[in-house]
Amino acid sequence: MSQTSAWSYQNVSTLWLQTGERDPYTREPVYDGPHVIACTFENMGETQTDDNGQQFVPRDTVWHENPMKIKAGDRIVIGAALEDEAPPATAKTIKKVGGWDMSFFGEDPDFVLFT
């Protein structure tokens, strides 16, 4: 973790990433997880536009530095939820993923998730 994020990413979130497969019986997406990442978050956020051009106001905005390939459709819970192999009912769907370059600080990129 970079020096900049070490002081700000004091919380954790738990992620379940879509594998691209579907359950043969329910046809629901299959998820890999749980994965816990260091983060900071805000409930709500500014209006965003997803990859389909639909505007939405995020329920949660989560900033992190984890290089894991997180994408729209993955699920997230604020806090640690290691007891759940599949996303619990309280998990929110990630609608948009963004990031920004931190190389001018000599650090890895930072990322943001919008639910």
C-alpha positions as a printed NumPy array, in Angstrom:
array([[  0.   ,   0.   ,   0.   ],
       [  1.319,   3.433,  -0.897],
       [  2.11 ,   6.098,   1.69 ],
       [ -0.803,   8.234,   0.509],
       [ -3.365,   5.451,   0.768],
       [ -1.978,   4.02 ,   4.032],
       [ -3.39 ,   6.94 ,   6.016],
       [ -6.711,   7.161,   4.163],
       [ -7.737,   3.535,   3.48 ],
       [ -8.516,   2.609,   7.084],
       [-11.684,   0.596,   6.445],
       [-12.346,  -2.657,   4.578],
       [-14.867,  -3.883,   2.029],
       [-15.624,  -7.417,   0.893],
       [-15.941,  -8.235,  -2.791],
       [-17.344, -11.128,  -4.808],
       [-16.137, -11.153,  -8.417],
       [-18.171, -12.673, -11.243],
       [-16.435, -15.696, -12.784],
       [-18.295, -15.454, -16.092],
       [-20.046, -18.763, -15.381],
       [-23.662, -19.378, -14.416],
       [-25.158, -21.871, -11.993],
       [-26.527, -24.722, -14.147],
       [-29.794, -24.874, -12.176],
       [-30.612, -21.281, -11.228],
       [-28.772, -19.573, -14.131],
       [-27.563, -16.986, -11.575],
       [-23.982, -15.695, -11.944],
       [-21.259, -17.611, -10.094],
       [-18.943, -15.504,  -7.911],
       [-15.392, -15.915,  -6.657],
       [-14.784, -14.634,  -3.167],
       [-14.925, -13.29 ,  -0.622],
       [-12.024, -10.878,  -1.163],
       [-11.343,  -8.208,   1.497],
       [ -9.685,  -4.964,   0.408],
       [ -8.541,  -1.861,   2.287],
       [-10.659,   1.151,   1.381],
       [-12.47 ,   4.252,   2.425],
       [-16.067,   4.946,   1.48 ],
       [-18.888,   7.437,   1.309],
       [-22.579,   6.661,   1.346],
       [-24.107,   8.235,  -1.756],
       [-22.065,  10.336,  -4.16 ],
       [-22.396,  12.505,  -7.23 ],
       [-24.45 ,  11.45 , -10.241],
       [-22.556,   8.969, -12.438],
       [-23.108,   7.468, -15.877],
       [-22.594,   3.715, -16.289],
       [-21.128,   1.969, -19.344],
       [-24.623,   1.756, -20.887],
       [-25.163,   5.519, -20.661],
       [-27.631,   5.292, -17.754],
       [-27.31 ,   7.929, -15.049],
       [-27.5  ,   6.914, -11.39 ],
       [-26.709,   8.287,  -7.929],
       [-24.417,   5.802,  -6.167],
       [-25.588,   4.198,  -2.957],
       [-21.911,   3.827,  -1.977],
       [-18.687,   5.237,  -3.395],
       [-15.623,   3.159,  -2.438],
       [-12.004,   4.264,  -2.995],
       [ -9.206,   1.677,  -2.923],
       [ -5.769,   0.821,  -4.284],
       [ -6.161,  -2.923,  -4.864],
       [ -5.087,  -3.919,  -8.42 ],
       [ -7.654,  -6.774,  -8.542],
       [ -9.7  ,  -6.723, -11.785],
       [-13.015,  -5.44 , -10.371],
       [-15.766,  -4.742, -12.893],
       [-19.396,  -3.681, -13.156],
       [-21.647,  -6.522, -12.001],
       [-19.353,  -7.628,  -9.179],
       [-20.82 ,  -7.376,  -5.658],
       [-19.57 ,  -5.511,  -2.557],
       [-20.318,  -5.114,   1.158],
       [-18.757,  -2.412,   3.326],
       [-16.885,  -4.244,   6.103],
       [-15.538,  -7.774,   6.417],
       [-17.965, -10.57 ,   5.433],
       [-15.675, -13.602,   5.189],
       [-18.338, -16.079,   6.306],
       [-20.246, -15.739,   3.029],
       [-18.987, -17.741,   0.012],
       [-21.675, -16.177,  -2.169],
       [-22.653, -12.502,  -1.996],
       [-25.155, -11.984,   0.852],
       [-28.479, -10.229,   0.28 ],
       [-26.913,  -7.028,   1.658],
       [-24.226,  -6.958,  -1.07 ],
       [-24.614,  -4.143,  -3.563],
       [-23.917,  -4.468,  -7.274],
       [-21.029,  -2.396,  -8.611],
       [-22.325,  -0.215, -11.441],
       [-19.183,   1.676, -12.433],
       [-15.427,   1.361, -11.892],
       [-12.954,   4.195, -12.325],
       [ -9.421,   5.094, -11.421],
       [ -6.689,   7.636, -11.657],
       [ -2.941,   7.758, -12.163],
       [ -0.82 ,   8.302,  -9.045],
       [  2.568,   7.995, -10.782],
       [  3.306,  11.683, -10.151],
       [  3.576,  10.639,  -6.462],
       [  5.593,   7.565,  -7.435],
       [  2.649,   5.361,  -6.394],
       [  0.343,   2.724,  -7.869],
       [ -3.003,   3.775,  -9.393],
       [ -6.021,   4.38 ,  -7.157],
       [ -9.498,   3.098,  -8.035],
       [-13.101,   4.003,  -7.246],
       [-16.232,   1.819,  -7.245],
       [-19.794,   3.115,  -7.499],
       [-22.784,   0.986,  -6.442]])
